Amino acid sequence: MLTYTVEGVPWSAYPHNENIGGCSGIPNLRLPNGTLLAITGGEGSLQESTFNYPPIPANLSQATFVLPCLLDTSPGLAPENWDSRCASCLRRRT
């Protein structure tokens, strides 16, 4: 499970017409060998989202959090193509 929070996105970055869709913003975890783990479930809002992923091999110490865009924002009006190493993504439950 991975939870991320978003703050400070200006209102102008969101479409204000219900006929114009915003970004789906679904994040992945990329393993060091390039494998992308797609979400298996989750929930959230514009400010905070929690996603579930398949099990990550125990021998890994790092993954990369990949977020194409911020949920529901219009293309080009908010940061896009986030790609961040995330050792804390792999904290094991004890």
N, C-alpha and C positions, 0 to 999 in steps of 0.2 A: 504494500500500500504506500502511496506517495501523496502528500498533500502540499499544495503550493498556494501562495497568496499573491494577489495583485493589488497594488495601490497606485493612486495618482494618475490613472488614465483619464485624460480630459473627455468631457461629455461630447466634444466635437469629433472624437474618434469613433463614435458609434453611429450607425445609420439611424436616421430619424423618420424613416418611411418603412412601414411593415412589408412592403413589396420588395425591399432591398435586403438581402440576407447578409449577415456578418460571417466572420470566420468561425469555423467549428472549433478550432483551437485544441484539438485532441493531441495530448503529448504522448511520446513514446520514450522508452528507455533503450539506449543503444549499448550493447555489450562490446568489449574491446575487440572481438572478432568481427564486428559489423552487424551482428544479428540485432534486429529491432524487435523489442517486446511490445506487443500491442496490448492495450488495456483489455481487461476481462470484465470490468464493471466499474462503477463509480458514480459520483454525484457532485454537485457543486452549484456555484453561483458565479456572477461576474467577478466577485472579490476573492473567493476561495473554492478550490476544487480538490477532491480526493479521488484517486484512481487506484484500482487494483490491477496487478500485473501477475503473469505466471511466475512460478518459482525461479529464482536466480541461482545458478550454480554456486555452491558453498566456497569454491576455490577462488572466486572473483573478489577483488578488493575495490573495484571501481566500475561505474557505468556512466553514461552520458545522458543527461536529461535533454530531450529534443522537443521543443515547442514551436510549431510552425507560425503561430500568431496568437494574440490574446482573444479569448472567447468573445464572440459577437462584434468585434471591431471591424471597421471597413478597411479593405486592403490599402496599405500605404499610409494610414493615418495613426498607426501605433507601431511600436517595435515588432519586428517579425523575425522568424528564423533563429530562435534562441537555441543555443547549443552549449550546454554547460556540464563540465565534469562534476560528478556527484558521488563522492565516496560515502557521504552520509545516507544516500539512497539505499545502501546495502546493509544498514544496521540490522543485525539479526535479533529476532525475538528470543528471549531466554526463558 
